[in-house]
Amino acid sequence: MLEALGVHAVGFVFAPSRRRVTPEEAAGIAAALGPMVARVGVFVDAPPEEVLEVAEAARLTALQLHGDEPPQVARRLGRRYPVIKAFRVRGAPDPAIFRYPADALLLDGPRPGSGTAFDWGWLASVPAGARVVVAGGLAPENVCGLLQRFRPYAVDVSSGVEARPGVKDRDRVRAFLRAVEGCG
């Protein structure tokens, strides 16, 4: 069903958060997803052994590292799963982040999970061909503008489609997906 709506990935938060799920809850949801929807686990500074254990139990297909994980952790995890490394965007662009060993880079606002956007002008400094996922402050009302102006690899939404913290609003999710699909 999610594939029909244009959903390419579903994220499961395993870090302390109001959105946190257990590996068992994630595995139940993952079992209901079709084969074309990626299952991404979100971790913050978790030990690599724990990440791999949770990834297997939850039936994940990719890992999103949202803490201060050093490059060697990403390389180790990347031998088993695609890795998405999240960075909080503050101030001037830092070209060093584009050397981080990840399959994609997620650029988020200064307070991830808060719905706060960063200055999208920062995206003008992204090297050609970089797989950049934009998060932070996205909603049905503004995602098309972002996509038309910068053409990121992907977008990531959470609070922008919630009815209340941690609870998705089906109508806002559909509106977001329609906006992404319609702005081509």
N, C-alpha and C positions, 0 to 999 in steps of 0.2 A: 504494500500500500504506500509506504513512504517513497518508494522509487517513483511511483506514479505522480507523486506531488513534487518531484524534483529534488528530494533530499538525497545527498550523497554521503553524508556522515552523521553519526549521532555520538555525542560526547557523554561520557560517564565520569563524574567527578569523584575521585577517591581521596582527595585532600580535605582537610577540615573546611567545611563550607555548609551553608544552608541547603546546598544542592547535592550534598554528599550521598552516595549510594553504596551499598555493600556489593562485594563481588557477586554474591548470589542474586541480588536484585538485578544487577547489570546482565548477568547470564540469562535470566528469565526474559528480559527485554531483547537481548541479542538473539535469542532463539526465535523470537517472533519477527525479526527483521529479515528481509530478503537478502540474497547473496550479494547484491550490488550496493548495499549500504555499509560503509565502513563503520567500525565500532572503535571509537577512540577513547582511551583512558587518560584522564587528566590527573597528573601527579605533581606534588610540590616537595622537592628535596627528599623523596622517599629513597631508601636504600635500593640499589639495583635488584638485589635478590627478591625483595618484597614486590617491586614493580613487576618482575617476571612471574612471580607466583600469582599475583592478582590478575595479570594479563591472561594467563592460562585459565584460571578459574572463571573469569568473566567473559571468556571467548573474544578477546579484543583482537583487532587487526592492525592497530597503530597506537602509538604512545605520544602524549603531549606533555612535555616537561615545562612546568610553569614556575619553577623556583630558580635557585642559583646553581643548578647542576653544571659541573665542569664538563668540558668537551670529552674527557675520557669516559664519563658515564654515558653520554650520548652515543659514543662509538661502540661501547659494550652492548648497550640495549639495541643499537641499530643492527647488530649482527642477527637479531631475531625478529625485530619489528621495525617498520618505518617510524622515524622519530620526527616530531614537530616540536621545535623549541620556541617557547613564548618569550617575548621581550616586552617590558613596559617601555613605552615611548615617552620620553621626557626631553625637552630641550632640543639641541641640534642633533641632526642625524649622526650616528656612529657607524662608520663603514665596517668596523671590526665585527659587528654582529653577522655580517654576510659571510664570514669565514667560519662560523660555527658549524660543526659537522652534523647537519640535520638534513632530512629530506625536504623539509619546508620550514619556514620561519613564520611564526604568528606574531604580528605586531598588535599590541593591546594598549589600552589607555593606561594612565598612571595608577589607577586603582582597579585591577581586574575584577570583574564580577559586579562592578558598581553601575555599569551603563554609561560610564564617562568616556567620551571619545578623546583621541589625541588629535593634534593638528595634522590633518591629512596632507597638508603641503609637504610634510616630511616624506611622503611617498614618492615625490619627484626625484629623490636621491637613490631610489632602489635600482640596483644594477639590472640591466636587461637580462631576461631569462631567470631571474630569481623567483623561486616559488614562495610568494608572500601571501599569507592569510591575514586578512584585516579583521580585527575584533574591537570591541569597545565602543559603545554608544550607537551601534547600528540598530535600525528599526525599519519597519515597512516604509516610513515616510522619507528616509534619507539614503537607503542602500543603493537605489538606482543612480543617484548623483555620484556616489563614490565609484560605482562600477563603470559608469560612462567616462569619468575623468581619469581614473587610474588603472583600470583593468587588472586588479589583483588576481592571483591564482585562485583564491577562494575567499569567502567571507564566513565569519563565525558569529552567530547571534545567540544570546541567552536572555539577559534581562530585557532586551528590547521587544521580546515576544511573550513576556510573562504577565499573568493576571495579578500575581503577587509574588514576592520573592520565593523562588524555587518551584513555582507552579506555572506551567506553560498555558497560554491562552490559544486554543485551537484556531480561532478566527485571526489572531495576530500572526500566528505561524503561517497560515494560508496566505494572508496578505503579504507577508515578507517573501514567501516563495513566489507569489505572483509578480511582485515587484522585481525580483531577481530575474525571473524568466522574461518579463515584459520589457525590460530596458535594453536588452541586447546590445 
